[in-house]
């Protein structure tokens, strides 16, 4: 495993931990959850804007990309590697 993959996996794990602390599904990231709930709850929309702002240096629409990644399971290391 490359060092960059290690830190990416660590970041995803921390993101999922924070989401779990806020009573979310333990396999979903907070970013994905905020995007999914932005139309339902004002606080999810606010959190999505804050997360998108914080992660802006790494690209636009962070929460949307996190949500799409959850749908395709790209965040799951086991599904992206080959034997």
Secondary structure, DSSP 8 states (H G I E B T S, - for coil): --HHHHHHHHHHHHHHHHHHHTT--TTS-HHHHHHHHTTT-HHHHHHHHHHHHHTGGG-S-HHHHHHHHHHHTTT-HHHH---
